[in-house]
Amino acid sequence: MSDTSDSDGDEAATENAALIQDLWYLIAKVEASGSFAAFGIIDSLVNPGIYTDPIGIVRLPLSLEDAQALAQTSHKAPFGKGNETLVDESVRMTWQIDAANVRILNKDWQLCLDRILKSVAEGLGIAGGPSSIRAELYKMLLYEKGAMFKPHQEFVTKWHLSRTMTNAWQY
């Protein structure tokens, strides 16, 4: 090797070190009132009154009979891998019911959900508070005994800021 290539490598390493130092300096200056995750205990969770087509009202706690009926009207849940959506049971063994086939009938559920969103907004330090976020029913998942969901990379399908609350049952 020539002295020039060693010199170029040293300069690149010095530049990288300076960039990393600058990045750490900028990160240290970030002021945030919240955390990267929010969690809590719900003191008074109401039964949402879940209704699915064609099953009807789903009783909670979920019975084996209702779980089996749900599984018969569901389809295998896909997962995102890069920009693809795949079904691969070695990664995810889960049944899915699309949001279009699920309704929430209990009017008190919205009040419960509003309390949860308030807690999430406070925990994450979201500017604008709970009025600046919303919860959307995306899908309902059903996990059989022994089912799993291995780590994977989701493909972003919505570019607006949103939060996900998932109802998932295991039977």
Chimera marker file (.cmm) of the C-alpha trace (Angstrom):
<marker_set name="trace">
<marker id="1" x="0.000" y="0.000" z="0.000" r="1" g="1" b="0" radius="0.5"/>
<marker id="2" x="1.093" y="3.509" z="-0.617" r="1" g="1" b="0" radius="0.5"/>
<marker id="3" x="1.310" y="6.253" z="1.934" r="1" g="1" b="0" radius="0.5"/>
<marker id="4" x="-1.447" y="8.079" z="0.031" r="1" g="1" b="0" radius="0.5"/>
<marker id="5" x="-4.046" y="5.334" z="0.620" r="1" g="1" b="0" radius="0.5"/>
<marker id="6" x="-3.109" y="5.157" z="4.324" r="1" g="1" b="0" radius="0.5"/>
<marker id="7" x="-3.444" y="8.925" z="4.525" r="1" g="1" b="0" radius="0.5"/>
<marker id="8" x="-6.853" y="8.816" z="2.776" r="1" g="1" b="0" radius="0.5"/>
<marker id="9" x="-8.036" y="6.122" z="5.198" r="1" g="1" b="0" radius="0.5"/>
<marker id="10" x="-6.869" y="8.147" z="8.196" r="1" g="1" b="0" radius="0.5"/>
<marker id="11" x="-8.689" y="11.233" z="6.895" r="1" g="1" b="0" radius="0.5"/>
<marker id="12" x="-11.903" y="9.240" z="6.371" r="1" g="1" b="0" radius="0.5"/>
<marker id="13" x="-11.676" y="7.778" z="9.876" r="1" g="1" b="0" radius="0.5"/>
<marker id="14" x="-11.120" y="11.245" z="11.340" r="1" g="1" b="0" radius="0.5"/>
<marker id="15" x="-14.093" y="12.607" z="9.364" r="1" g="1" b="0" radius="0.5"/>
<marker id="16" x="-16.310" y="9.729" z="10.566" r="1" g="1" b="0" radius="0.5"/>
<marker id="17" x="-15.226" y="10.285" z="14.164" r="1" g="1" b="0" radius="0.5"/>
<marker id="18" x="-16.022" y="13.989" z="13.863" r="1" g="1" b="0" radius="0.5"/>
<marker id="19" x="-19.463" y="13.224" z="12.363" r="1" g="1" b="0" radius="0.5"/>
<marker id="20" x="-20.233" y="10.779" z="15.165" r="1" g="1" b="0" radius="0.5"/>
<marker id="21" x="-19.149" y="13.317" z="17.775" r="1" g="1" b="0" radius="0.5"/>
<marker id="22" x="-21.340" y="15.993" z="16.137" r="1" g="1" b="0" radius="0.5"/>
<marker id="23" x="-24.276" y="13.581" z="16.033" r="1" g="1" b="0" radius="0.5"/>
<marker id="24" x="-23.938" y="12.734" z="19.734" r="1" g="1" b="0" radius="0.5"/>
<marker id="25" x="-23.742" y="16.452" z="20.518" r="1" g="1" b="0" radius="0.5"/>
<marker id="26" x="-26.982" y="17.113" z="18.609" r="1" g="1" b="0" radius="0.5"/>
<marker id="27" x="-28.755" y="14.127" z="20.176" r="1" g="1" b="0" radius="0.5"/>
<marker id="28" x="-27.772" y="15.344" z="23.650" r="1" g="1" b="0" radius="0.5"/>
<marker id="29" x="-29.436" y="18.695" z="22.890" r="1" g="1" b="0" radius="0.5"/>
<marker id="30" x="-32.812" y="17.116" z="22.068" r="1" g="1" b="0" radius="0.5"/>
<marker id="31" x="-35.404" y="18.011" z="24.670" r="1" g="1" b="0" radius="0.5"/>
<marker id="32" x="-38.387" y="15.715" z="24.918" r="1" g="1" b="0" radius="0.5"/>
<marker id="33" x="-41.098" y="15.548" z="27.535" r="1" g="1" b="0" radius="0.5"/>
<marker id="34" x="-42.051" y="11.954" z="26.809" r="1" g="1" b="0" radius="0.5"/>
<marker id="35" x="-40.690" y="8.487" z="26.382" r="1" g="1" b="0" radius="0.5"/>
<marker id="36" x="-40.252" y="6.286" z="23.305" r="1" g="1" b="0" radius="0.5"/>
<marker id="37" x="-42.965" y="3.935" z="24.613" r="1" g="1" b="0" radius="0.5"/>
<marker id="38" x="-46.071" y="4.237" z="26.757" r="1" g="1" b="0" radius="0.5"/>
<marker id="39" x="-47.775" y="1.586" z="28.852" r="1" g="1" b="0" radius="0.5"/>
<marker id="40" x="-50.059" y="1.389" z="31.825" r="1" g="1" b="0" radius="0.5"/>
<marker id="41" x="-52.759" y="-0.416" z="33.706" r="1" g="1" b="0" radius="0.5"/>
<marker id="42" x="-56.370" y="0.169" z="32.734" r="1" g="1" b="0" radius="0.5"/>
<marker id="43" x="-58.446" y="0.297" z="35.906" r="1" g="1" b="0" radius="0.5"/>
<marker id="44" x="-61.873" y="0.088" z="34.311" r="1" g="1" b="0" radius="0.5"/>
<marker id="45" x="-61.710" y="-1.564" z="30.910" r="1" g="1" b="0" radius="0.5"/>
<marker id="46" x="-65.135" y="-2.038" z="29.379" r="1" g="1" b="0" radius="0.5"/>
<marker id="47" x="-66.160" y="-4.874" z="27.113" r="1" g="1" b="0" radius="0.5"/>
<marker id="48" x="-65.983" y="-3.291" z="23.655" r="1" g="1" b="0" radius="0.5"/>
<marker id="49" x="-68.922" y="-5.324" z="22.361" r="1" g="1" b="0" radius="0.5"/>
<marker id="50" x="-67.131" y="-6.897" z="19.426" r="1" g="1" b="0" radius="0.5"/>
<marker id="51" x="-69.295" y="-7.953" z="16.488" r="1" g="1" b="0" radius="0.5"/>
<marker id="52" x="-67.882" y="-9.795" z="13.472" r="1" g="1" b="0" radius="0.5"/>
<marker id="53" x="-69.440" y="-10.816" z="10.185" r="1" g="1" b="0" radius="0.5"/>
<marker id="54" x="-70.691" y="-13.551" z="9.932" r="1" g="1" b="0" radius="0.5"/>
<marker id="55" x="-70.252" y="-14.741" z="13.557" r="1" g="1" b="0" radius="0.5"/>
<marker id="56" x="-72.160" y="-11.975" z="15.336" r="1" g="1" b="0" radius="0.5"/>
<marker id="57" x="-71.348" y="-10.893" z="18.897" r="1" g="1" b="0" radius="0.5"/>
<marker id="58" x="-68.043" y="-12.238" z="20.244" r="1" g="1" b="0" radius="0.5"/>
<marker id="59" x="-68.390" y="-13.088" z="23.923" r="1" g="1" b="0" radius="0.5"/>
<marker id="60" x="-65.564" y="-12.164" z="26.278" r="1" g="1" b="0" radius="0.5"/>
<marker id="61" x="-63.706" y="-13.822" z="27.794" r="1" g="1" b="0" radius="0.5"/>
<marker id="62" x="-63.281" y="-15.668" z="24.520" r="1" g="1" b="0" radius="0.5"/>
<marker id="63" x="-64.568" y="-19.232" z="24.626" r="1" g="1" b="0" radius="0.5"/>
<marker id="64" x="-63.013" y="-22.105" z="22.685" r="1" g="1" b="0" radius="0.5"/>
<marker id="65" x="-66.249" y="-22.372" z="20.677" r="1" g="1" b="0" radius="0.5"/>
<marker id="66" x="-66.135" y="-18.681" z="19.650" r="1" g="1" b="0" radius="0.5"/>
<marker id="67" x="-62.386" y="-18.870" z="18.938" r="1" g="1" b="0" radius="0.5"/>
<marker id="68" x="-62.905" y="-21.805" z="16.598" r="1" g="1" b="0" radius="0.5"/>
<marker id="69" x="-65.799" y="-20.031" z="14.855" r="1" g="1" b="0" radius="0.5"/>
<marker id="70" x="-63.624" y="-16.920" z="14.413" r="1" g="1" b="0" radius="0.5"/>
<marker id="71" x="-60.742" y="-19.003" z="13.030" r="1" g="1" b="0" radius="0.5"/>
<marker id="72" x="-63.088" y="-20.614" z="10.476" r="1" g="1" b="0" radius="0.5"/>
<marker id="73" x="-64.088" y="-17.198" z="9.116" r="1" g="1" b="0" radius="0.5"/>
<marker id="74" x="-60.570" y="-15.721" z="9.243" r="1" g="1" b="0" radius="0.5"/>
<marker id="75" x="-57.584" y="-15.900" z="6.942" r="1" g="1" b="0" radius="0.5"/>
<marker id="76" x="-53.886" y="-16.350" z="7.673" r="1" g="1" b="0" radius="0.5"/>
<marker id="77" x="-52.346" y="-13.070" z="8.764" r="1" g="1" b="0" radius="0.5"/>
<marker id="78" x="-49.608" y="-11.741" z="6.509" r="1" g="1" b="0" radius="0.5"/>
<marker id="79" x="-46.591" y="-9.727" z="7.640" r="1" g="1" b="0" radius="0.5"/>
<marker id="80" x="-44.437" y="-7.072" z="6.042" r="1" g="1" b="0" radius="0.5"/>
<marker id="81" x="-40.968" y="-7.883" z="4.754" r="1" g="1" b="0" radius="0.5"/>
<marker id="82" x="-39.368" y="-4.849" z="3.187" r="1" g="1" b="0" radius="0.5"/>
<marker id="83" x="-41.971" y="-3.603" z="0.745" r="1" g="1" b="0" radius="0.5"/>
<marker id="84" x="-43.639" y="-7.025" z="0.377" r="1" g="1" b="0" radius="0.5"/>
<marker id="85" x="-46.575" y="-8.537" z="2.239" r="1" g="1" b="0" radius="0.5"/>
<marker id="86" x="-46.127" y="-12.272" z="2.802" r="1" g="1" b="0" radius="0.5"/>
<marker id="87" x="-47.849" y="-15.214" z="4.459" r="1" g="1" b="0" radius="0.5"/>
<marker id="88" x="-45.238" y="-17.512" z="5.984" r="1" g="1" b="0" radius="0.5"/>
<marker id="89" x="-46.200" y="-19.685" z="8.954" r="1" g="1" b="0" radius="0.5"/>
<marker id="90" x="-42.543" y="-20.094" z="9.923" r="1" g="1" b="0" radius="0.5"/>
<marker id="91" x="-42.611" y="-16.357" z="10.777" r="1" g="1" b="0" radius="0.5"/>
<marker id="92" x="-46.212" y="-15.743" z="11.814" r="1" g="1" b="0" radius="0.5"/>
<marker id="93" x="-48.876" y="-18.297" z="12.793" r="1" g="1" b="0" radius="0.5"/>
<marker id="94" x="-51.892" y="-16.057" z="13.265" r="1" g="1" b="0" radius="0.5"/>
<marker id="95" x="-55.453" y="-15.715" z="12.007" r="1" g="1" b="0" radius="0.5"/>
<marker id="96" x="-56.715" y="-12.312" z="10.877" r="1" g="1" b="0" radius="0.5"/>
<marker id="97" x="-60.124" y="-10.703" z="10.521" r="1" g="1" b="0" radius="0.5"/>
<marker id="98" x="-60.125" y="-7.495" z="8.489" r="1" g="1" b="0" radius="0.5"/>
<marker id="99" x="-61.461" y="-4.324" z="10.130" r="1" g="1" b="0" radius="0.5"/>
<marker id="100" x="-64.258" y="-4.144" z="7.545" r="1" g="1" b="0" radius="0.5"/>
<marker id="101" x="-65.723" y="-7.295" z="9.165" r="1" g="1" b="0" radius="0.5"/>
<marker id="102" x="-65.458" y="-6.062" z="12.770" r="1" g="1" b="0" radius="0.5"/>
<marker id="103" x="-67.631" y="-3.523" z="14.594" r="1" g="1" b="0" radius="0.5"/>
<marker id="104" x="-67.490" y="-2.219" z="18.135" r="1" g="1" b="0" radius="0.5"/>
<marker id="105" x="-71.030" y="-1.991" z="19.524" r="1" g="1" b="0" radius="0.5"/>
<marker id="106" x="-70.562" y="-0.737" z="23.103" r="1" g="1" b="0" radius="0.5"/>
<marker id="107" x="-70.951" y="3.060" z="23.158" r="1" g="1" b="0" radius="0.5"/>
<marker id="108" x="-68.890" y="3.202" z="26.404" r="1" g="1" b="0" radius="0.5"/>
<marker id="109" x="-65.869" y="1.806" z="24.546" r="1" g="1" b="0" radius="0.5"/>
<marker id="110" x="-65.083" y="5.243" z="23.074" r="1" g="1" b="0" radius="0.5"/>
<marker id="111" x="-64.854" y="6.774" z="26.570" r="1" g="1" b="0" radius="0.5"/>
<marker id="112" x="-62.459" y="4.004" z="27.624" r="1" g="1" b="0" radius="0.5"/>
<marker id="113" x="-60.437" y="4.485" z="24.443" r="1" g="1" b="0" radius="0.5"/>
<marker id="114" x="-60.284" y="8.258" z="25.042" r="1" g="1" b="0" radius="0.5"/>
<marker id="115" x="-58.760" y="7.618" z="28.509" r="1" g="1" b="0" radius="0.5"/>
<marker id="116" x="-56.193" y="5.278" z="26.956" r="1" g="1" b="0" radius="0.5"/>
<marker id="117" x="-55.283" y="7.834" z="24.253" r="1" g="1" b="0" radius="0.5"/>
<marker id="118" x="-54.881" y="10.546" z="26.911" r="1" g="1" b="0" radius="0.5"/>
<marker id="119" x="-52.487" y="8.312" z="28.854" r="1" g="1" b="0" radius="0.5"/>
<marker id="120" x="-50.542" y="7.421" z="25.690" r="1" g="1" b="0" radius="0.5"/>
<marker id="121" x="-50.257" y="11.076" z="24.602" r="1" g="1" b="0" radius="0.5"/>
<marker id="122" x="-48.977" y="12.069" z="28.050" r="1" g="1" b="0" radius="0.5"/>
<marker id="123" x="-46.533" y="9.148" z="28.223" r="1" g="1" b="0" radius="0.5"/>
<marker id="124" x="-45.089" y="9.858" z="24.789" r="1" g="1" b="0" radius="0.5"/>
<marker id="125" x="-45.066" y="13.627" z="25.281" r="1" g="1" b="0" radius="0.5"/>
<marker id="126" x="-47.104" y="14.217" z="22.125" r="1" g="1" b="0" radius="0.5"/>
<marker id="127" x="-47.550" y="17.899" z="21.333" r="1" g="1" b="0" radius="0.5"/>
<marker id="128" x="-51.244" y="18.684" z="21.078" r="1" g="1" b="0" radius="0.5"/>
<marker id="129" x="-52.181" y="15.957" z="23.548" r="1" g="1" b="0" radius="0.5"/>
<marker id="130" x="-54.768" y="13.264" z="22.925" r="1" g="1" b="0" radius="0.5"/>
<marker id="131" x="-56.690" y="15.373" z="20.402" r="1" g="1" b="0" radius="0.5"/>
<marker id="132" x="-53.736" y="15.089" z="18.014" r="1" g="1" b="0" radius="0.5"/>
<marker id="133" x="-53.784" y="11.276" z="17.856" r="1" g="1" b="0" radius="0.5"/>
<marker id="134" x="-56.449" y="8.694" z="17.112" r="1" g="1" b="0" radius="0.5"/>
<marker id="135" x="-56.980" y="4.962" z="17.379" r="1" g="1" b="0" radius="0.5"/>
<marker id="136" x="-58.145" y="3.073" z="14.293" r="1" g="1" b="0" radius="0.5"/>
<marker id="137" x="-59.348" y="-0.502" z="14.124" r="1" g="1" b="0" radius="0.5"/>
<marker id="138" x="-56.874" y="-2.009" z="11.665" r="1" g="1" b="0" radius="0.5"/>
<marker id="139" x="-57.566" y="-5.727" z="12.078" r="1" g="1" b="0" radius="0.5"/>
<marker id="140" x="-58.380" y="-8.322" z="14.722" r="1" g="1" b="0" radius="0.5"/>
<marker id="141" x="-55.860" y="-11.083" z="15.331" r="1" g="1" b="0" radius="0.5"/>
<marker id="142" x="-56.418" y="-14.542" z="16.752" r="1" g="1" b="0" radius="0.5"/>
<marker id="143" x="-53.445" y="-16.619" z="17.935" r="1" g="1" b="0" radius="0.5"/>
<marker id="144" x="-53.777" y="-20.371" z="18.305" r="1" g="1" b="0" radius="0.5"/>
<marker id="145" x="-51.996" y="-22.110" z="21.152" r="1" g="1" b="0" radius="0.5"/>
<marker id="146" x="-48.311" y="-22.280" z="20.218" r="1" g="1" b="0" radius="0.5"/>
<marker id="147" x="-48.651" y="-19.505" z="17.647" r="1" g="1" b="0" radius="0.5"/>
<marker id="148" x="-45.847" y="-17.017" z="17.308" r="1" g="1" b="0" radius="0.5"/>
<marker id="149" x="-44.762" y="-13.876" z="15.538" r="1" g="1" b="0" radius="0.5"/>
<marker id="150" x="-41.038" y="-13.763" z="14.911" r="1" g="1" b="0" radius="0.5"/>
<marker id="151" x="-39.203" y="-10.421" z="14.589" r="1" g="1" b="0" radius="0.5"/>
<marker id="152" x="-39.596" y="-8.819" z="11.165" r="1" g="1" b="0" radius="0.5"/>
<marker id="153" x="-39.549" y="-5.436" z="9.409" r="1" g="1" b="0" radius="0.5"/>
<marker id="154" x="-42.930" y="-3.818" z="8.779" r="1" g="1" b="0" radius="0.5"/>
<marker id="155" x="-43.604" y="-1.934" z="5.573" r="1" g="1" b="0" radius="0.5"/>
<marker id="156" x="-45.101" y="1.495" z="6.290" r="1" g="1" b="0" radius="0.5"/>
<marker id="157" x="-48.450" y="1.817" z="4.535" r="1" g="1" b="0" radius="0.5"/>
<marker id="158" x="-49.584" y="5.096" z="6.136" r="1" g="1" b="0" radius="0.5"/>
<marker id="159" x="-47.336" y="8.124" z="6.282" r="1" g="1" b="0" radius="0.5"/>
<marker id="160" x="-49.352" y="10.074" z="8.851" r="1" g="1" b="0" radius="0.5"/>
<marker id="161" x="-48.562" y="9.767" z="12.536" r="1" g="1" b="0" radius="0.5"/>
<marker id="162" x="-50.699" y="7.031" z="14.022" r="1" g="1" b="0" radius="0.5"/>
<marker id="163" x="-50.744" y="4.722" z="17.015" r="1" g="1" b="0" radius="0.5"/>
<marker id="164" x="-51.717" y="1.067" z="17.022" r="1" g="1" b="0" radius="0.5"/>
<marker id="165" x="-53.690" y="-0.752" z="19.669" r="1" g="1" b="0" radius="0.5"/>
<marker id="166" x="-54.049" y="-4.421" z="18.927" r="1" g="1" b="0" radius="0.5"/>
<marker id="167" x="-56.624" y="-6.812" z="20.302" r="1" g="1" b="0" radius="0.5"/>
<marker id="168" x="-55.237" y="-10.300" z="20.056" r="1" g="1" b="0" radius="0.5"/>
<marker id="169" x="-56.586" y="-13.433" z="21.655" r="1" g="1" b="0" radius="0.5"/>
<marker id="170" x="-54.970" y="-16.772" z="22.179" r="1" g="1" b="0" radius="0.5"/>
<marker id="171" x="-57.016" y="-19.940" z="22.444" r="1" g="1" b="0" radius="0.5"/>
<link id1="1" id2="2" r="1" g="1" b="0" radius="0.2"/>
<link id1="2" id2="3" r="1" g="1" b="0" radius="0.2"/>
<link id1="3" id2="4" r="1" g="1" b="0" radius="0.2"/>
<link id1="4" id2="5" r="1" g="1" b="0" radius="0.2"/>
<link id1="5" id2="6" r="1" g="1" b="0" radius="0.2"/>
<link id1="6" id2="7" r="1" g="1" b="0" radius="0.2"/>
<link id1="7" id2="8" r="1" g="1" b="0" radius="0.2"/>
<link id1="8" id2="9" r="1" g="1" b="0" radius="0.2"/>
<link id1="9" id2="10" r="1" g="1" b="0" radius="0.2"/>
<link id1="10" id2="11" r="1" g="1" b="0" radius="0.2"/>
<link id1="11" id2="12" r="1" g="1" b="0" radius="0.2"/>
<link id1="12" id2="13" r="1" g="1" b="0" radius="0.2"/>
<link id1="13" id2="14" r="1" g="1" b="0" radius="0.2"/>
<link id1="14" id2="15" r="1" g="1" b="0" radius="0.2"/>
<link id1="15" id2="16" r="1" g="1" b="0" radius="0.2"/>
<link id1="16" id2="17" r="1" g="1" b="0" radius="0.2"/>
<link id1="17" id2="18" r="1" g="1" b="0" radius="0.2"/>
<link id1="18" id2="19" r="1" g="1" b="0" radius="0.2"/>
<link id1="19" id2="20" r="1" g="1" b="0" radius="0.2"/>
<link id1="20" id2="21" r="1" g="1" b="0" radius="0.2"/>
<link id1="21" id2="22" r="1" g="1" b="0" radius="0.2"/>
<link id1="22" id2="23" r="1" g="1" b="0" radius="0.2"/>
<link id1="23" id2="24" r="1" g="1" b="0" radius="0.2"/>
<link id1="24" id2="25" r="1" g="1" b="0" radius="0.2"/>
<link id1="25" id2="26" r="1" g="1" b="0" radius="0.2"/>
<link id1="26" id2="27" r="1" g="1" b="0" radius="0.2"/>
<link id1="27" id2="28" r="1" g="1" b="0" radius="0.2"/>
<link id1="28" id2="29" r="1" g="1" b="0" radius="0.2"/>
<link id1="29" id2="30" r="1" g="1" b="0" radius="0.2"/>
<link id1="30" id2="31" r="1" g="1" b="0" radius="0.2"/>
<link id1="31" id2="32" r="1" g="1" b="0" radius="0.2"/>
<link id1="32" id2="33" r="1" g="1" b="0" radius="0.2"/>
<link id1="33" id2="34" r="1" g="1" b="0" radius="0.2"/>
<link id1="34" id2="35" r="1" g="1" b="0" radius="0.2"/>
<link id1="35" id2="36" r="1" g="1" b="0" radius="0.2"/>
<link id1="36" id2="37" r="1" g="1" b="0" radius="0.2"/>
<link id1="37" id2="38" r="1" g="1" b="0" radius="0.2"/>
<link id1="38" id2="39" r="1" g="1" b="0" radius="0.2"/>
<link id1="39" id2="40" r="1" g="1" b="0" radius="0.2"/>
<link id1="40" id2="41" r="1" g="1" b="0" radius="0.2"/>
<link id1="41" id2="42" r="1" g="1" b="0" radius="0.2"/>
<link id1="42" id2="43" r="1" g="1" b="0" radius="0.2"/>
<link id1="43" id2="44" r="1" g="1" b="0" radius="0.2"/>
<link id1="44" id2="45" r="1" g="1" b="0" radius="0.2"/>
<link id1="45" id2="46" r="1" g="1" b="0" radius="0.2"/>
<link id1="46" id2="47" r="1" g="1" b="0" radius="0.2"/>
<link id1="47" id2="48" r="1" g="1" b="0" radius="0.2"/>
<link id1="48" id2="49" r="1" g="1" b="0" radius="0.2"/>
<link id1="49" id2="50" r="1" g="1" b="0" radius="0.2"/>
<link id1="50" id2="51" r="1" g="1" b="0" radius="0.2"/>
<link id1="51" id2="52" r="1" g="1" b="0" radius="0.2"/>
<link id1="52" id2="53" r="1" g="1" b="0" radius="0.2"/>
<link id1="53" id2="54" r="1" g="1" b="0" radius="0.2"/>
<link id1="54" id2="55" r="1" g="1" b="0" radius="0.2"/>
<link id1="55" id2="56" r="1" g="1" b="0" radius="0.2"/>
<link id1="56" id2="57" r="1" g="1" b="0" radius="0.2"/>
<link id1="57" id2="58" r="1" g="1" b="0" radius="0.2"/>
<link id1="58" id2="59" r="1" g="1" b="0" radius="0.2"/>
<link id1="59" id2="60" r="1" g="1" b="0" radius="0.2"/>
<link id1="60" id2="61" r="1" g="1" b="0" radius="0.2"/>
<link id1="61" id2="62" r="1" g="1" b="0" radius="0.2"/>
<link id1="62" id2="63" r="1" g="1" b="0" radius="0.2"/>
<link id1="63" id2="64" r="1" g="1" b="0" radius="0.2"/>
<link id1="64" id2="65" r="1" g="1" b="0" radius="0.2"/>
<link id1="65" id2="66" r="1" g="1" b="0" radius="0.2"/>
<link id1="66" id2="67" r="1" g="1" b="0" radius="0.2"/>
<link id1="67" id2="68" r="1" g="1" b="0" radius="0.2"/>
<link id1="68" id2="69" r="1" g="1" b="0" radius="0.2"/>
<link id1="69" id2="70" r="1" g="1" b="0" radius="0.2"/>
<link id1="70" id2="71" r="1" g="1" b="0" radius="0.2"/>
<link id1="71" id2="72" r="1" g="1" b="0" radius="0.2"/>
<link id1="72" id2="73" r="1" g="1" b="0" radius="0.2"/>
<link id1="73" id2="74" r="1" g="1" b="0" radius="0.2"/>
<link id1="74" id2="75" r="1" g="1" b="0" radius="0.2"/>
<link id1="75" id2="76" r="1" g="1" b="0" radius="0.2"/>
<link id1="76" id2="77" r="1" g="1" b="0" radius="0.2"/>
<link id1="77" id2="78" r="1" g="1" b="0" radius="0.2"/>
<link id1="78" id2="79" r="1" g="1" b="0" radius="0.2"/>
<link id1="79" id2="80" r="1" g="1" b="0" radius="0.2"/>
<link id1="80" id2="81" r="1" g="1" b="0" radius="0.2"/>
<link id1="81" id2="82" r="1" g="1" b="0" radius="0.2"/>
<link id1="82" id2="83" r="1" g="1" b="0" radius="0.2"/>
<link id1="83" id2="84" r="1" g="1" b="0" radius="0.2"/>
<link id1="84" id2="85" r="1" g="1" b="0" radius="0.2"/>
<link id1="85" id2="86" r="1" g="1" b="0" radius="0.2"/>
<link id1="86" id2="87" r="1" g="1" b="0" radius="0.2"/>
<link id1="87" id2="88" r="1" g="1" b="0" radius="0.2"/>
<link id1="88" id2="89" r="1" g="1" b="0" radius="0.2"/>
<link id1="89" id2="90" r="1" g="1" b="0" radius="0.2"/>
<link id1="90" id2="91" r="1" g="1" b="0" radius="0.2"/>
<link id1="91" id2="92" r="1" g="1" b="0" radius="0.2"/>
<link id1="92" id2="93" r="1" g="1" b="0" radius="0.2"/>
<link id1="93" id2="94" r="1" g="1" b="0" radius="0.2"/>
<link id1="94" id2="95" r="1" g="1" b="0" radius="0.2"/>
<link id1="95" id2="96" r="1" g="1" b="0" radius="0.2"/>
<link id1="96" id2="97" r="1" g="1" b="0" radius="0.2"/>
<link id1="97" id2="98" r="1" g="1" b="0" radius="0.2"/>
<link id1="98" id2="99" r="1" g="1" b="0" radius="0.2"/>
<link id1="99" id2="100" r="1" g="1" b="0" radius="0.2"/>
<link id1="100" id2="101" r="1" g="1" b="0" radius="0.2"/>
<link id1="101" id2="102" r="1" g="1" b="0" radius="0.2"/>
<link id1="102" id2="103" r="1" g="1" b="0" radius="0.2"/>
<link id1="103" id2="104" r="1" g="1" b="0" radius="0.2"/>
<link id1="104" id2="105" r="1" g="1" b="0" radius="0.2"/>
<link id1="105" id2="106" r="1" g="1" b="0" radius="0.2"/>
<link id1="106" id2="107" r="1" g="1" b="0" radius="0.2"/>
<link id1="107" id2="108" r="1" g="1" b="0" radius="0.2"/>
<link id1="108" id2="109" r="1" g="1" b="0" radius="0.2"/>
<link id1="109" id2="110" r="1" g="1" b="0" radius="0.2"/>
<link id1="110" id2="111" r="1" g="1" b="0" radius="0.2"/>
<link id1="111" id2="112" r="1" g="1" b="0" radius="0.2"/>
<link id1="112" id2="113" r="1" g="1" b="0" radius="0.2"/>
<link id1="113" id2="114" r="1" g="1" b="0" radius="0.2"/>
<link id1="114" id2="115" r="1" g="1" b="0" radius="0.2"/>
<link id1="115" id2="116" r="1" g="1" b="0" radius="0.2"/>
<link id1="116" id2="117" r="1" g="1" b="0" radius="0.2"/>
<link id1="117" id2="118" r="1" g="1" b="0" radius="0.2"/>
<link id1="118" id2="119" r="1" g="1" b="0" radius="0.2"/>
<link id1="119" id2="120" r="1" g="1" b="0" radius="0.2"/>
<link id1="120" id2="121" r="1" g="1" b="0" radius="0.2"/>
<link id1="121" id2="122" r="1" g="1" b="0" radius="0.2"/>
<link id1="122" id2="123" r="1" g="1" b="0" radius="0.2"/>
<link id1="123" id2="124" r="1" g="1" b="0" radius="0.2"/>
<link id1="124" id2="125" r="1" g="1" b="0" radius="0.2"/>
<link id1="125" id2="126" r="1" g="1" b="0" radius="0.2"/>
<link id1="126" id2="127" r="1" g="1" b="0" radius="0.2"/>
<link id1="127" id2="128" r="1" g="1" b="0" radius="0.2"/>
<link id1="128" id2="129" r="1" g="1" b="0" radius="0.2"/>
<link id1="129" id2="130" r="1" g="1" b="0" radius="0.2"/>
<link id1="130" id2="131" r="1" g="1" b="0" radius="0.2"/>
<link id1="131" id2="132" r="1" g="1" b="0" radius="0.2"/>
<link id1="132" id2="133" r="1" g="1" b="0" radius="0.2"/>
<link id1="133" id2="134" r="1" g="1" b="0" radius="0.2"/>
<link id1="134" id2="135" r="1" g="1" b="0" radius="0.2"/>
<link id1="135" id2="136" r="1" g="1" b="0" radius="0.2"/>
<link id1="136" id2="137" r="1" g="1" b="0" radius="0.2"/>
<link id1="137" id2="138" r="1" g="1" b="0" radius="0.2"/>
<link id1="138" id2="139" r="1" g="1" b="0" radius="0.2"/>
<link id1="139" id2="140" r="1" g="1" b="0" radius="0.2"/>
<link id1="140" id2="141" r="1" g="1" b="0" radius="0.2"/>
<link id1="141" id2="142" r="1" g="1" b="0" radius="0.2"/>
<link id1="142" id2="143" r="1" g="1" b="0" radius="0.2"/>
<link id1="143" id2="144" r="1" g="1" b="0" radius="0.2"/>
<link id1="144" id2="145" r="1" g="1" b="0" radius="0.2"/>
<link id1="145" id2="146" r="1" g="1" b="0" radius="0.2"/>
<link id1="146" id2="147" r="1" g="1" b="0" radius="0.2"/>
<link id1="147" id2="148" r="1" g="1" b="0" radius="0.2"/>
<link id1="148" id2="149" r="1" g="1" b="0" radius="0.2"/>
<link id1="149" id2="150" r="1" g="1" b="0" radius="0.2"/>
<link id1="150" id2="151" r="1" g="1" b="0" radius="0.2"/>
<link id1="151" id2="152" r="1" g="1" b="0" radius="0.2"/>
<link id1="152" id2="153" r="1" g="1" b="0" radius="0.2"/>
<link id1="153" id2="154" r="1" g="1" b="0" radius="0.2"/>
<link id1="154" id2="155" r="1" g="1" b="0" radius="0.2"/>
<link id1="155" id2="156" r="1" g="1" b="0" radius="0.2"/>
<link id1="156" id2="157" r="1" g="1" b="0" radius="0.2"/>
<link id1="157" id2="158" r="1" g="1" b="0" radius="0.2"/>
<link id1="158" id2="159" r="1" g="1" b="0" radius="0.2"/>
<link id1="159" id2="160" r="1" g="1" b="0" radius="0.2"/>
<link id1="160" id2="161" r="1" g="1" b="0" radius="0.2"/>
<link id1="161" id2="162" r="1" g="1" b="0" radius="0.2"/>
<link id1="162" id2="163" r="1" g="1" b="0" radius="0.2"/>
<link id1="163" id2="164" r="1" g="1" b="0" radius="0.2"/>
<link id1="164" id2="165" r="1" g="1" b="0" radius="0.2"/>
<link id1="165" id2="166" r="1" g="1" b="0" radius="0.2"/>
<link id1="166" id2="167" r="1" g="1" b="0" radius="0.2"/>
<link id1="167" id2="168" r="1" g="1" b="0" radius="0.2"/>
<link id1="168" id2="169" r="1" g="1" b="0" radius="0.2"/>
<link id1="169" id2="170" r="1" g="1" b="0" radius="0.2"/>
<link id1="170" id2="171" r="1" g="1" b="0" radius="0.2"/>
</marker_set>
